[in-house]
Amino acid sequence: MKLVIAVVQDKDTNRLVDVLGEGDFKITKLATTGGFLKEGNTTLMIGCEDQYVDNALDILRDNCSKREQMVAPISPMGGNADSYIPKPVKVEVGGATVFILPVEDFMQF
């Protein structure tokens, strides 16, 4: 058994959860915040048998789109002026960051 942990952008979450549900995957959804853009995202914990991991990854790949987003300047007040960005810049966001962990035991009460 594996635990698939996927961090996805909030915009992709509803569609992704629907498709995973249609595939009979059991999901725990956590509201999380990204460190770079300081925006909300969603972390999904998906427990599945080893033979279904590739199916889960295919669903993640097909439903988590990458897109460009403008990032507003961040003020150096209280921070490091070396990393100050004076004007908005485009960054690529979206997609999924996925971790696959082995599960030694699983219990449900």
PAKOLRO-713809 format. One line per field, with one value per residue: residue in one letter; x, y, z of N, C-alpha, C, CB in turn. Coordinates in steps of 0.02 Angstrom, whole numbers, plus 50000, padded with zeros to 5 digits. Glycine has a CB too. Example, Ala and Ser with C-alpha at 12.3 -4.5 7.8 and 13.67 -1.06 7.14 Angstrom:
2
residu: (A, S)
nxx: (50660, 50642)
nyy: (49716, 49888)
nzz: (50390, 50354)
caxx: (50615, 50684)
cayy: (49775, 49947)
cazz: (50390, 50357)
cxx: (50660, 50645)
cyy: (49835, 50002)
czz: (50390, 50394)
cbxx: (50565, 50704)
cbyy: (49776, 49970)
cbzz: (50452, 50286)
//
This chain:
109
residu: (M, K, L, V, I, A, V, V, Q, D, K, D, T, N, R, L, V, D, V, L, G, E, G, D, F, K, I, T, K, L, A, T, T, G, G, F, L, K, E, G, N, T, T, L, M, I, G, C, E, D, Q, Y, V, D, N, A, L, D, I, L, R, D, N, C, S, K, R, E, Q, M, V, A, P, I, S, P, M, G, G, N, A, D, S, Y, I, P, K, P, V, K, V, E, V, G, G, A, T, V, F, I, L, P, V, E, D, F, M, Q, F)
nxx: (50042, 50019, 50043, 49991, 50035, 49979, 50008, 49914, 49853, 49723, 49628, 49621, 49568, 49427, 49383, 49481, 49461, 49332, 49357, 49449, 49365, 49272, 49354, 49357, 49447, 49499, 49500, 49582, 49564, 49658, 49669, 49795, 49940, 50046, 50224, 50298, 50216, 50127, 49994, 49833, 49825, 49790, 49811, 49809, 49781, 49801, 49763, 49812, 49815, 49965, 49956, 49871, 49930, 49990, 49874, 49817, 49917, 49908, 49781, 49806, 49903, 49827, 49733, 49784, 49830, 49962, 49995, 50021, 50053, 50038, 50146, 50139, 50244, 50348, 50364, 50515, 50510, 50549, 50608, 50728, 50817, 50888, 50815, 50710, 50581, 50554, 50449, 50296, 50304, 50297, 50257, 50265, 50132, 50033, 49998, 50058, 50132, 50201, 50212, 50260, 50233, 50280, 50165, 50163, 50073, 49894, 49751, 49580, 49458)
nyy: (49941, 50114, 50288, 50425, 50588, 50738, 50901, 51029, 51164, 51272, 51302, 51188, 51091, 51051, 50988, 50888, 50811, 50763, 50679, 50588, 50530, 50467, 50368, 50284, 50314, 50345, 50492, 50616, 50783, 50927, 51096, 51202, 51313, 51388, 51414, 51501, 51589, 51622, 51587, 51504, 51328, 51156, 51006, 50840, 50683, 50523, 50363, 50208, 50046, 49967, 49933, 50028, 50151, 50208, 50238, 50338, 50435, 50463, 50524, 50637, 50700, 50728, 50819, 50929, 51076, 51176, 51350, 51524, 51658, 51824, 51897, 52007, 52144, 52118, 52193, 52252, 52280, 52239, 52126, 52043, 52149, 52111, 52017, 52085, 52119, 52232, 52254, 52183, 52009, 51868, 51704, 51526, 51427, 51301, 51133, 50986, 50939, 50794, 50665, 50500, 50379, 50234, 50128, 50058, 50007, 50006, 50066, 50072, 50144)
nzz: (50000, 49968, 50009, 49930, 49919, 49867, 49818, 49762, 49657, 49715, 49616, 49537, 49617, 49641, 49519, 49510, 49630, 49603, 49490, 49544, 49639, 49555, 49510, 49617, 49719, 49884, 49976, 50073, 50107, 50129, 50178, 50131, 50132, 50015, 50013, 49930, 49847, 49944, 49941, 49946, 49934, 49899, 49987, 49950, 50020, 49971, 49989, 49925, 49846, 49787, 49648, 49596, 49598, 49483, 49409, 49490, 49478, 49341, 49336, 49415, 49335, 49221, 49265, 49332, 49290, 49223, 49234, 49192, 49304, 49365, 49480, 49612, 49666, 49808, 49961, 50036, 50169, 50329, 50284, 50180, 50079, 49969, 49898, 49844, 49730, 49607, 49515, 49445, 49403, 49291, 49339, 49336, 49386, 49468, 49413, 49495, 49647, 49700, 49819, 49856, 49970, 50062, 50148, 50300, 50396, 50404, 50479, 50521, 50617)
caxx: (50000, 50055, 50008, 50008, 50021, 49982, 49995, 49888, 49825, 49652, 49587, 49615, 49547, 49360, 49383, 49524, 49427, 49278, 49384, 49476, 49308, 49246, 49400, 49352, 49502, 49479, 49541, 49576, 49581, 49682, 49683, 49864, 49964, 50112, 50275, 50325, 50166, 50087, 49924, 49803, 49825, 49758, 49851, 49767, 49812, 49766, 49788, 49792, 49857, 50021, 49939, 49830, 49968, 49997, 49809, 49810, 49963, 49880, 49727, 49837, 49936, 49777, 49686, 49819, 49861, 50009, 49973, 50062, 50019, 50077, 50160, 50150, 50306, 50348, 50399, 50571, 50501, 50553, 50638, 50793, 50812, 50920, 50766, 50655, 50562, 50525, 50390, 50264, 50336, 50258, 50284, 50224, 50100, 49990, 50027, 50053, 50193, 50176, 50256, 50232, 50263, 50256, 50124, 50178, 50011, 49835, 49697, 49522, 49416)
cayy: (50000, 50177, 50351, 50476, 50655, 50784, 50972, 51056, 51231, 51271, 51304, 51121, 51043, 51022, 50941, 50832, 50770, 50728, 50626, 50536, 50495, 50422, 50311, 50249, 50330, 50376, 50553, 50664, 50848, 50975, 51163, 51220, 51375, 51382, 51456, 51550, 51639, 51634, 51579, 51441, 51270, 51098, 50946, 50780, 50620, 50470, 50296, 50160, 49987, 49980, 49927, 50085, 50213, 50238, 50267, 50401, 50483, 50484, 50571, 50699, 50730, 50752, 50868, 50983, 51112, 51230, 51414, 51580, 51706, 51882, 51904, 52077, 52157, 52105, 52247, 52229, 52301, 52183, 52068, 52051, 52192, 52077, 51978, 52129, 52120, 52299, 52257, 52117, 51961, 51808, 51641, 51468, 51397, 51245, 51067, 50952, 50913, 50729, 50622, 50433, 50350, 50166, 50124, 49997, 49984, 50047, 50048, 50116, 50129)
cazz: (50000, 49963, 50023, 49881, 49944, 49809, 49831, 49699, 49663, 49731, 49555, 49509, 49668, 49633, 49463, 49527, 49680, 49568, 49448, 49588, 49668, 49503, 49507, 49681, 49765, 49948, 49979, 50128, 50078, 50178, 50153, 50147, 50103, 49985, 50042, 49884, 49830, 50004, 49921, 49965, 49890, 49930, 49991, 49951, 50042, 49935, 50005, 49874, 49836, 49741, 49577, 49575, 49603, 49416, 49391, 49527, 49448, 49276, 49350, 49437, 49277, 49173, 49294, 49366, 49235, 49238, 49204, 49213, 49349, 49382, 49552, 49629, 49704, 49879, 49995, 50076, 50239, 50376, 50252, 50148, 50020, 49912, 49860, 49825, 49659, 49601, 49471, 49438, 49358, 49277, 49364, 49319, 49444, 49451, 49412, 49559, 49679, 49724, 49859, 49863, 50030, 50079, 50208, 50336, 50425, 50394, 50524, 50517, 50675)
cxx: (50044, 50010, 50035, 49987, 50032, 49964, 49976, 49860, 49750, 49607, 49576, 49580, 49479, 49357, 49423, 49491, 49370, 49303, 49414, 49420, 49276, 49290, 49402, 49412, 49473, 49528, 49529, 49604, 49599, 49693, 49752, 49883, 50034, 50161, 50299, 50275, 50122, 50012, 49899, 49814, 49793, 49807, 49803, 49808, 49770, 49799, 49766, 49841, 49908, 50000, 49898, 49867, 49975, 49931, 49800, 49855, 49938, 49824, 49755, 49867, 49884, 49734, 49718, 49859, 49909, 49984, 50021, 50021, 50066, 50085, 50176, 50215, 50296, 50391, 50457, 50564, 50502, 50585, 50705, 50785, 50845, 50870, 50706, 50644, 50525, 50463, 50360, 50301, 50290, 50295, 50237, 50198, 50058, 50028, 50017, 50122, 50171, 50231, 50221, 50270, 50237, 50216, 50137, 50115, 49955, 49780, 49641, 49475, 49347)
cyy: (50062, 50235, 50401, 50543, 50702, 50854, 51003, 51127, 51227, 51269, 51235, 51072, 51011, 50971, 50878, 50784, 50731, 50668, 50570, 50496, 50447, 50360, 50271, 50258, 50363, 50433, 50589, 50730, 50896, 51043, 51183, 51286, 51365, 51432, 51512, 51606, 51658, 51630, 51510, 51388, 51213, 51040, 50887, 50721, 50564, 50404, 50247, 50101, 50002, 49979, 49985, 50151, 50247, 50269, 50334, 50454, 50508, 50536, 50638, 50736, 50762, 50810, 50925, 51021, 51166, 51292, 51468, 51628, 51764, 51886, 51977, 52085, 52143, 52159, 52219, 52247, 52239, 52121, 52085, 52092, 52160, 52040, 52020, 52128, 52185, 52303, 52187, 52073, 51902, 51747, 51585, 51437, 51339, 51181, 51034, 50933, 50850, 50692, 50554, 50398, 50279, 50169, 50056, 49966, 50032, 50021, 50098, 50096, 50159)
czz: (50000, 49986, 49973, 49910, 49886, 49831, 49765, 49711, 49674, 49669, 49524, 49555, 49655, 49577, 49480, 49577, 49648, 49528, 49490, 49620, 49618, 49495, 49571, 49726, 49827, 49961, 50045, 50101, 50135, 50145, 50177, 50113, 50076, 50014, 49996, 49870, 49889, 49988, 49942, 49911, 49928, 49930, 49996, 49974, 50013, 49954, 49952, 49871, 49782, 49668, 49551, 49577, 49534, 49392, 49425, 49496, 49381, 49286, 49373, 49378, 49230, 49199, 49332, 49314, 49261, 49202, 49227, 49255, 49362, 49457, 49565, 49668, 49778, 49912, 50037, 50150, 50284, 50346, 50222, 50084, 49959, 49868, 49838, 49750, 49647, 49557, 49465, 49388, 49348, 49306, 49343, 49383, 49421, 49446, 49479, 49583, 49716, 49762, 49864, 49919, 50041, 50144, 50240, 50366, 50408, 50440, 50517, 50574, 50667)
cbxx: (49952, 50081, 50020, 49974, 50067, 49935, 50058, 49833, 49842, 49634, 49620, 49684, 49545, 49310, 49412, 49590, 49402, 49240, 49437, 49521, 49256, 49241, 49469, 49342, 49555, 49478, 49526, 49614, 49522, 49748, 49628, 49913, 49962, 50108, 50333, 50346, 50123, 50104, 49915, 49729, 49898, 49692, 49900, 49737, 49817, 49768, 49765, 49789, 49813, 50075, 49902, 49769, 50038, 50020, 49751, 49828, 50033, 49853, 49679, 49892, 49977, 49732, 49640, 49866, 49808, 50082, 49900, 50092, 49997, 50045, 50218, 50091, 50329, 50375, 50351, 50635, 50435, 50486, 50592, 50825, 50844, 50974, 50743, 50668, 50518, 50576, 50408, 50191, 50405, 50247, 50294, 50265, 50057, 49953, 50102, 50008, 50227, 50150, 50270, 50237, 50249, 50316, 50047, 50230, 50018, 49813, 49722, 49486, 49447)
cbyy: (50000, 50189, 50375, 50463, 50674, 50760, 51008, 51010, 51274, 51332, 51350, 51095, 51077, 51077, 50975, 50857, 50813, 50776, 50654, 50568, 50545, 50460, 50336, 50175, 50375, 50324, 50599, 50641, 50878, 50950, 51215, 51164, 51433, 51392, 51415, 51517, 51615, 51703, 51588, 51449, 51251, 51080, 50948, 50767, 50615, 50483, 50273, 50194, 49925, 49928, 49862, 50089, 50200, 50184, 50219, 50390, 50452, 50423, 50542, 50685, 50677, 50695, 50833, 50957, 51144, 51212, 51431, 51617, 51671, 51948, 51857, 52104, 52229, 52034, 52287, 52257, 52340, 52166, 52041, 51982, 52260, 52029, 51920, 52202, 52057, 52345, 52285, 52126, 51938, 51799, 51643, 51415, 51450, 51258, 51069, 50888, 50967, 50687, 50653, 50393, 50393, 50117, 50134, 50010, 49977, 50046, 50045, 50111, 50155)
cbzz: (50061, 49891, 50098, 49811, 50006, 49752, 49863, 49670, 49600, 49772, 49503, 49492, 49734, 49619, 49399, 49556, 49738, 49522, 49399, 49643, 49691, 49436, 49490, 49669, 49731, 50007, 49920, 50193, 50036, 50212, 50179, 50127, 50155, 49911, 50062, 49818, 49773, 50034, 49845, 49977, 49867, 49894, 50052, 49880, 50122, 49858, 50075, 49805, 49817, 49753, 49566, 49617, 49632, 49366, 49410, 49601, 49440, 49237, 49405, 49490, 49239, 49154, 49339, 49423, 49191, 49216, 49224, 49152, 49416, 49354, 49574, 49670, 49693, 49896, 50040, 50049, 50248, 50403, 50198, 50133, 50034, 49937, 49901, 49849, 49639, 49574, 49401, 49416, 49386, 49200, 49442, 49278, 49483, 49386, 49393, 49554, 49728, 49666, 49931, 49795, 50092, 50085, 50192, 50391, 50501, 50318, 50598, 50447, 50739)
//
